[in-house]
């Protein structure tokens, strides 16, 4: 399983692309979230419009799915014919349709490929585009869900945004890779978000081999690196802060 970090930034970090990860396994590719500017990064890294099979949207905030009109428009311009699978929480079809129609009212009627929606409730287990997909609720906004991807004996856990809970711990058990939102260092955070210290403790509880921290607040990522690295020493897991464009394989 190969993961390409197309973006690692938080919602309003002007210097970084919004969090978005392209996961490849067994010849199939699924994109995890596609925020404001993530669609551009995706098409720069994956110029063939047929090379992405599916998309997971973790929740309905702009930095996680407002790049979708650009992505679908790019597919259309490139002459895509292959069916595209869009997965996400309840209401995914209506949210996507509304967003795309606001951006380009005639686009959905013109695209020459099928779009199949897969709606997930917490606890659902489905098979989409070569990946086993399991979800749980995470403490963020509305219907936000974390995801467990399984393919060829490999396991990835991705939070989207949110404060980690017991259901997340169970879903992430023994994952080889955990991609976790960690907005702050160790103190109180905005409601519905996590911290580096919480992520380290979570990795220990869930027995995750390697943790990649994303969505860091800009000041934490750029000015408190020494404090961040100190927290890493407390974990038996390998903990890294990926750079945009970095490739990680498990």
Beta strands, then each sheet from edge to edge (+ up, - down):
strand 1: 2-7
strand 2: 20-25
strand 3: 28-32
strand 4: 54-57
strand 5: 84-89
strand 6: 115-120
strand 7: 125-128
strand 8: 131-137
strand 9: 145-151
strand 10: 154-158
strand 11: 177-181
strand 12: 210-214
strand 13: 238-240
strand 14: 247-249
sheet 1: 6+ 5+ 4+ 3+ 2- 1+ 14-
sheet 2: 7+ 8- 9+ 10- 11- 12- 13-
end
